[in-house]
Amino acid sequence: MAEVSVMTQPPPRLPPSAGAATLIVGRGGEALRTCFPGAACDAPSALNPCPLEGVAELVLADAAMPRATAMAWLAQADRAGAAVWMPAALLPELSRAGIRPRPLGGTTFYRFQGLRADGGRGLAARLSPLLALLALPAALPLLGLLALRVWLTDGRPVVFAQKRIGYRGRRFTIYKFRTMGHARARRARQVTDAGERLRRHGLDELPQLFNLLAGSMALIGPRPLPIDEHPRGNGLGAWMSTRGRVMPGLTGLYQVCPGRRDLGLAEMCVLDAYWIHNR
């Protein structure tokens, strides 16, 4: 694979012929070729790959492009180390999160930088166990008080343990204070009164300090999904693969997005993918 030098400045302009097309930009900023909708390389896939070795930038100029197609381009660009420009109109959830698009060729785009070569374990992820260890003495009294409250109001078990999908698809056990009814109770799927208060302030997540100590989670990163909620065959597989490139975290861009409860799984994956590429 040829060495890739990703540009720090955007391509100077979009050529007139690149409207509603995919512009492949070389290392010097020159347009190597343009793929129009319906062309052989317009929608890359495992069966129809579009080689990008030596390419620095991709500009997806079609705001009506299906997200699955855009993600297929992003996945191939990741393998080549190239950056991808996606139309702002295609990703409204990024604007909702307060991220400002960049102007290019008379319209606005979000730029997904080439993936960093740190194996998904950046400095913050490597320091997370140490930070958790330093915070543990101060957190232990609060953990004890919250555990006692859950036990007195809702009984045992106090801690809820569940298998999640983590870094590079590895499974691990995540820990939270139990906020739902007992599995055998009629209200098993309902949040308890104490659980509602814990969730409101994010205190149900405190036991995940032990996940940080174990190295299965980081302070910042995509939230790990339960195994039974992991999407399969619904067009989100490539987005989920991108999420698996980094350590799951206690908080991330999706968690701080205003009105995130109104966002679905697809929007969550977009926010996570943007953070992963631009962290």
VOPAGU-2260 file (C-alpha; in pm, 1 decimal, decimal comma):
REM VOPAGU-2260
SITE   aa  ch    i         X         Y         Z
SITE  MET   A    0       0,0       0,0       0,0
SITE  ALA   A    1     134,6     340,6     -97,1
SITE  GLU   A    2     215,6     590,0     172,7
SITE  VAL   A    3     -66,4     838,2     228,4
SITE  SER   A    4     -14,4    1202,7     315,0
SITE  VAL   A    5    -345,2    1345,4     435,5
SITE  MET   A    6    -389,9    1715,1     353,2
SITE  THR   A    7    -442,8    1962,4     635,3
SITE  GLN   A    8    -629,6    2203,5     404,8
SITE  PRO   A    9    -944,0    2118,7     207,1
SITE  PRO   A   10    -931,9    2085,0    -171,3
SITE  PRO   A   11    -944,5    2440,5    -312,1
SITE  ARG   A   12   -1279,4    2392,7    -488,3
SITE  LEU   A   13   -1512,5    2136,1    -633,1
SITE  PRO   A   14   -1499,7    2115,6   -1011,4
SITE  PRO   A   15   -1836,8    2182,2   -1180,8
SITE  SER   A   16   -1855,7    1819,6   -1292,7
SITE  ALA   A   17   -1839,6    1692,5    -934,7
SITE  GLY   A   18   -2190,8    1792,1    -831,9
SITE  ALA   A   19   -2379,3    1499,2    -674,6
SITE  ALA   A   20   -2077,4    1276,3    -727,2
SITE  THR   A   21   -1777,8    1129,4    -549,1
SITE  LEU   A   22   -1457,7    1324,4    -602,0
SITE  ILE   A   23   -1134,8    1136,9    -537,6
SITE  VAL   A   24    -857,1    1381,3    -447,2
SITE  GLY   A   25    -488,9    1296,4    -464,4
SITE  ARG   A   26    -208,4    1378,1    -226,1
SITE  GLY   A   27    -130,0    1704,6    -400,4
SITE  GLY   A   28    -490,4    1820,9    -396,1
SITE  GLU   A   29    -558,3    1728,5    -757,7
SITE  ALA   A   30    -881,9    1557,6    -857,9
SITE  LEU   A   31    -785,8    1207,3    -967,1
SITE  ARG   A   32   -1129,5    1104,7   -1089,8
SITE  THR   A   33   -1500,3    1158,5   -1035,7
SITE  CYS   A   34   -1757,8     883,2    -986,7
SITE  PHE   A   35   -2112,6     983,5   -1073,8
SITE  PRO   A   36   -2422,9     816,9    -927,9
SITE  GLY   A   37   -2480,7     484,0   -1097,1
SITE  ALA   A   38   -2118,2     440,8   -1200,2
SITE  ALA   A   39   -1930,4     123,4   -1115,3
SITE  CYS   A   40   -1734,9     285,3    -831,4
SITE  ASP   A   41   -2018,7     499,7    -696,1
SITE  ALA   A   42   -2124,1     249,3    -429,0
SITE  PRO   A   43   -1823,8      44,1    -315,4
SITE  SER   A   44   -1884,5    -283,9    -141,3
SITE  ALA   A   45   -1707,5    -607,9     -58,8
SITE  LEU   A   46   -1806,9    -735,4    -403,7
SITE  ASN   A   47   -1729,8    -407,3    -579,6
SITE  PRO   A   48   -1427,9    -250,1    -407,9
SITE  CYS   A   49   -1293,2      83,7    -526,3
SITE  PRO   A   50    -916,3      84,3    -456,8
SITE  LEU   A   51    -800,6     399,6    -280,6
SITE  GLU   A   52    -429,5     333,7    -224,7
SITE  GLY   A   53    -240,0     661,6    -237,9
SITE  VAL   A   54    -558,1     869,0    -211,5
SITE  ALA   A   55    -561,0    1151,0      44,4
SITE  GLU   A   56    -916,9    1282,3      35,9
SITE  LEU   A   57   -1264,3    1170,3     -70,5
SITE  VAL   A   58   -1539,5    1425,6    -125,8
SITE  LEU   A   59   -1888,0    1274,5    -128,9
SITE  ALA   A   60   -2083,4    1554,1    -293,1
SITE  ASP   A   61   -2419,9    1378,3    -315,4
SITE  ALA   A   62   -2630,1    1490,1     -17,0
SITE  ALA   A   63   -2893,6    1231,9    -113,8
SITE  MET   A   64   -2647,3     943,2     -98,6
SITE  PRO   A   65   -2772,1     654,1     119,5
SITE  ARG   A   66   -2590,5     633,5     450,9
SITE  ALA   A   67   -2492,7     275,4     377,2
SITE  THR   A   68   -2311,0     394,1      64,1
SITE  ALA   A   69   -2140,2     676,8     252,9
SITE  MET   A   70   -2026,8     432,6     520,3
SITE  ALA   A   71   -1896,0     192,6     257,5
SITE  TRP   A   72   -1678,8     474,9     125,6
SITE  LEU   A   73   -1565,6     560,6     479,0
SITE  ALA   A   74   -1473,8     198,6     549,6
SITE  GLN   A   75   -1259,8     180,2     235,0
SITE  ALA   A   76   -1101,2     517,2     311,1
SITE  ASP   A   77   -1011,4     388,2     658,7
SITE  ARG   A   78    -816,2     103,2     504,1
SITE  ALA   A   79    -627,5     349,5     282,1
SITE  GLY   A   80    -572,9     614,0     550,7
SITE  ALA   A   81    -770,5     874,1     354,7
SITE  ALA   A   82    -999,9    1144,6     489,1
SITE  VAL   A   83   -1364,3    1169,1     382,3
SITE  TRP   A   84   -1578,8    1479,0     333,6
SITE  MET   A   85   -1950,4    1411,9     383,0
SITE  PRO   A   86   -2228,5    1663,4     306,5
SITE  ALA   A   87   -2357,6    1835,2     619,5
SITE  ALA   A   88   -2713,1    1776,4     497,5
SITE  LEU   A   89   -2648,8    1401,7     514,4
SITE  LEU   A   90   -2555,8    1411,9     885,0
SITE  PRO   A   91   -2791,8    1652,0    1069,1
SITE  GLU   A   92   -2718,0    1489,1    1405,0
SITE  LEU   A   93   -2366,8    1639,2    1399,1
SITE  SER   A   94   -2513,3    1989,2    1378,0
SITE  ARG   A   95   -2742,2    1899,3    1666,9
SITE  ALA   A   96   -2433,6    1808,5    1870,0
SITE  GLY   A   97   -2291,7    2156,1    1808,6
SITE  ILE   A   98   -2030,8    2053,5    1549,6
SITE  ARG   A   99   -1985,1    2315,1    1279,5
SITE  PRO   A  100   -1939,1    2199,1     919,3
SITE  ARG   A  101   -1667,0    2334,0     693,6
SITE  PRO   A  102   -1735,3    2518,8     366,4
SITE  LEU   A  103   -1622,1    2359,6      43,2
SITE  GLY   A  104   -1723,9    2433,0    -314,7
SITE  GLY   A  105   -2025,8    2643,0    -226,3
SITE  THR   A  106   -2171,1    2398,2      26,6
SITE  THR   A  107   -2077,7    2261,3     369,4
SITE  PHE   A  108   -1920,4    1931,7     468,9
SITE  TYR   A  109   -1807,7    1737,0     772,3
SITE  ARG   A  110   -1455,5    1600,6     742,9
SITE  PHE   A  111   -1379,3    1256,5     883,4
SITE  GLN   A  112   -1003,0    1245,5     930,0
SITE  GLY   A  113    -800,1     938,0     850,5
SITE  LEU   A  114    -791,6     696,2    1143,1
SITE  ARG   A  115    -504,1     732,7    1383,4
SITE  ALA   A  116    -251,4     453,0    1400,7
SITE  ASP   A  117    -270,6     406,7    1779,2
SITE  GLY   A  118    -469,9      83,8    1759,8
SITE  GLY   A  119    -772,9     249,3    1917,1
SITE  ARG   A  120    -596,5     283,2    2251,3
SITE  GLY   A  121    -500,7     650,3    2268,6
SITE  LEU   A  122    -342,2     823,6    2565,0
SITE  ALA   A  123    -677,3     875,3    2738,4
SITE  ALA   A  124    -759,1     504,2    2711,7
SITE  ARG   A  125    -418,3     401,8    2844,4
SITE  LEU   A  126    -445,5     642,7    3138,0
SITE  SER   A  127    -801,7     542,9    3229,7
SITE  PRO   A  128    -704,5     255,9    3467,3
SITE  LEU   A  129    -463,2     485,7    3652,3
SITE  LEU   A  130    -722,0     763,4    3680,0
SITE  ALA   A  131    -979,5     513,8    3806,7
SITE  LEU   A  132    -732,8     386,7    4066,5
SITE  LEU   A  133    -669,6     741,7    4188,4
SITE  ALA   A  134   -1043,8     814,8    4205,7
SITE  LEU   A  135   -1137,4     490,3    4378,9
SITE  PRO   A  136   -1055,3     592,2    4741,0
SITE  ALA   A  137   -1282,6     897,2    4711,3
SITE  ALA   A  138   -1552,5     701,4    4528,0
SITE  LEU   A  139   -1569,1     401,7    4764,0
SITE  PRO   A  140   -1777,0     574,3    5036,9
SITE  LEU   A  141   -2028,5     694,3    4776,9
SITE  LEU   A  142   -2038,2     349,5    4617,6
SITE  GLY   A  143   -2109,9     199,2    4959,0
SITE  LEU   A  144   -2390,4     444,4    5036,5
SITE  LEU   A  145   -2555,4     393,9    4697,1
SITE  ALA   A  146   -2528,8      16,0    4726,7
SITE  LEU   A  147   -2692,5      33,1    5070,4
SITE  ARG   A  148   -2972,7     249,6    4932,3
SITE  VAL   A  149   -3046,3       7,2    4647,4
SITE  TRP   A  150   -3042,3    -287,1    4889,1
SITE  LEU   A  151   -3275,9    -121,4    5142,2
SITE  THR   A  152   -3528,0       0,5    4882,8
SITE  ASP   A  153   -3519,8    -273,4    4617,9
SITE  GLY   A  154   -3335,7    -566,6    4772,3
SITE  ARG   A  155   -3074,0    -776,8    4602,5
SITE  PRO   A  156   -2890,6    -796,4    4370,7
SITE  VAL   A  157   -2747,1    -451,3    4414,4
SITE  VAL   A  158   -2524,9    -460,8    4106,3
SITE  PHE   A  159   -2646,1    -540,6    3755,6
SITE  ALA   A  160   -2394,8    -727,0    3537,3
SITE  GLN   A  161   -2436,8    -771,3    3163,6
SITE  LYS   A  162   -2226,0    -885,4    2868,9
SITE  ARG   A  163   -2139,4    -608,2    2622,5
SITE  ILE   A  164   -1949,2    -575,7    2295,2
SITE  GLY   A  165   -1619,5    -394,5    2348,0
SITE  TYR   A  166   -1290,2    -319,9    2178,8
SITE  ARG   A  167   -1251,7    -507,2    1850,2
SITE  GLY   A  168   -1566,3    -706,1    1916,3
SITE  ARG   A  169   -1443,6    -859,1    2242,3
SITE  ARG   A  170   -1708,6    -940,4    2499,3
SITE  PHE   A  171   -1679,1    -816,6    2854,4
SITE  THR   A  172   -1900,3    -776,6    3160,6
SITE  ILE   A  173   -2019,7    -427,1    3242,5
SITE  TYR   A  174   -2130,2    -330,7    3594,9
SITE  LYS   A  175   -2404,1     -87,2    3699,3
SITE  PHE   A  176   -2623,4     -36,0    4001,9
SITE  ARG   A  177   -2951,4    -216,6    3941,4
SITE  THR   A  178   -3225,1      27,9    3844,0
SITE  MET   A  179   -3489,6    -213,7    3709,2
SITE  GLY   A  180   -3728,8    -445,7    3889,6
SITE  HIS   A  181   -3640,1    -807,3    3967,4
SITE  ALA   A  182   -3632,7   -1046,8    3673,1
SITE  ARG   A  183   -3919,3   -1255,6    3816,2
SITE  ALA   A  184   -4136,2    -962,1    3917,8
SITE  ARG   A  185   -4421,4    -828,4    3708,3
SITE  ARG   A  186   -4243,9    -491,0    3699,0
SITE  ALA   A  187   -3916,8    -644,5    3581,1
SITE  ARG   A  188   -3887,4    -406,1    3284,2
SITE  GLN   A  189   -3984,3     -96,6    3482,3
SITE  VAL   A  190   -3739,0     144,3    3639,7
SITE  THR   A  191   -3765,1     152,8    4018,4
SITE  ASP   A  192   -3808,0     478,7    4209,8
SITE  ALA   A  193   -3453,8     460,2    4344,2
SITE  GLY   A  194   -3327,2     359,5    4001,4
SITE  GLU   A  195   -3488,0     663,8    3840,6
SITE  ARG   A  196   -3300,8     893,8    4077,2
SITE  LEU   A  197   -2973,7     712,5    4014,1
SITE  ARG   A  198   -3019,7     736,3    3637,7
SITE  ARG   A  199   -3114,3    1103,0    3651,2
SITE  HIS   A  200   -2773,7    1189,4    3795,2
SITE  GLY   A  201   -2574,9     915,7    3619,3
SITE  LEU   A  202   -2488,3     752,4    3952,0
SITE  ASP   A  203   -2593,3     406,9    3832,5
SITE  GLU   A  204   -2277,2     406,5    3618,0
SITE  LEU   A  205   -2034,3     445,1    3910,7
SITE  PRO   A  206   -1953,6      70,8    3937,9
SITE  GLN   A  207   -1795,3     101,2    3593,4
SITE  LEU   A  208   -1489,7     235,3    3773,5
SITE  PHE   A  209   -1403,7    -132,8    3805,7
SITE  ASN   A  210   -1436,8    -171,3    3427,6
SITE  LEU   A  211   -1184,6     110,0    3394,4
SITE  LEU   A  212    -951,9     -64,7    3638,5
SITE  ALA   A  213    -982,6    -387,8    3439,8
SITE  GLY   A  214    -894,4    -207,6    3116,4
SITE  SER   A  215   -1215,8    -308,2    2940,1
SITE  MET   A  216   -1341,0      52,7    2919,4
SITE  ALA   A  217   -1198,5     404,5    2892,3
SITE  LEU   A  218   -1320,8     735,0    3031,3
SITE  ILE   A  219   -1419,9     862,3    2684,6
SITE  GLY   A  220   -1549,3     648,7    2401,1
SITE  PRO   A  221   -1861,6     497,9    2244,7
SITE  ARG   A  222   -2100,2     339,0    2490,4
SITE  PRO   A  223   -2082,7     -42,2    2463,9
SITE  LEU   A  224   -2403,6    -205,2    2343,7
SITE  PRO   A  225   -2563,8    -519,2    2489,1
SITE  ILE   A  226   -2503,4    -826,3    2275,9
SITE  ASP   A  227   -2872,2    -870,7    2194,4
SITE  GLU   A  228   -2895,4    -507,9    2076,0
SITE  HIS   A  229   -2595,8    -532,1    1846,4
SITE  PRO   A  230   -2734,8    -474,7    1493,7
SITE  ARG   A  231   -2694,2    -742,2    1231,4
SITE  GLY   A  232   -2785,0    -710,4     866,8
SITE  ASN   A  233   -2969,2    -379,6     902,0
SITE  GLY   A  234   -2724,8    -154,3     717,2
SITE  LEU   A  235   -2540,7     -48,0    1034,0
SITE  GLY   A  236   -2277,5    -319,7    1035,8
SITE  ALA   A  237   -2004,7     -97,0     891,6
SITE  TRP   A  238   -2083,8     182,2    1139,1
SITE  MET   A  239   -2067,7     -67,4    1424,9
SITE  SER   A  240   -1734,0    -195,2    1297,7
SITE  THR   A  241   -1600,5     160,3    1322,4
SITE  ARG   A  242   -1721,2     184,0    1684,1
SITE  GLY   A  243   -1527,3    -132,0    1764,2
SITE  ARG   A  244   -1199,0      27,8    1660,7
SITE  VAL   A  245   -1166,5     211,4    1992,9
SITE  MET   A  246   -1219,9     132,3    2358,2
SITE  PRO   A  247   -1578,5     176,1    2478,9
SITE  GLY   A  248   -1615,4     456,7    2728,8
SITE  LEU   A  249   -1814,0     598,4    3017,3
SITE  THR   A  250   -1912,8     899,2    2808,9
SITE  GLY   A  251   -1882,6    1022,3    2452,4
SITE  LEU   A  252   -2018,2    1262,1    2193,4
SITE  TYR   A  253   -2356,5    1088,5    2190,9
SITE  GLN   A  254   -2391,5    1120,0    2569,5
SITE  VAL   A  255   -2341,1    1498,3    2562,9
SITE  CYS   A  256   -2559,8    1562,3    2256,7
SITE  PRO   A  257   -2868,8    1771,5    2345,5
SITE  GLY   A  258   -3190,3    1572,3    2316,7
SITE  ARG   A  259   -3006,3    1245,6    2268,9
SITE  ARG   A  260   -3307,5    1049,0    2391,2
SITE  ASP   A  261   -3476,3    1139,2    2061,6
SITE  LEU   A  262   -3189,5     993,8    1857,1
SITE  GLY   A  263   -3188,3     637,9    1730,6
SITE  LEU   A  264   -2913,0     380,3    1691,6
SITE  ALA   A  265   -2811,4     508,1    1346,2
SITE  GLU   A  266   -2764,4     863,4    1477,0
SITE  MET   A  267   -2564,4     733,4    1772,8
SITE  CYS   A  268   -2332,2     546,0    1535,4
SITE  VAL   A  269   -2276,7     861,3    1326,7
SITE  LEU   A  270   -2182,4    1065,4    1634,8
SITE  ASP   A  271   -1948,9     792,0    1755,1
SITE  ALA   A  272   -1786,7     753,5    1411,9
SITE  TYR   A  273   -1722,2    1128,0    1389,4
SITE  TRP   A  274   -1559,3    1131,2    1733,3
SITE  ILE   A  275   -1346,3     827,4    1649,5
SITE  HIS   A  276   -1212,6     989,6    1332,0
SITE  ASN   A  277   -1160,1    1337,4    1477,6
SITE  ARG   A  278   -1054,7    1270,7    1838,1
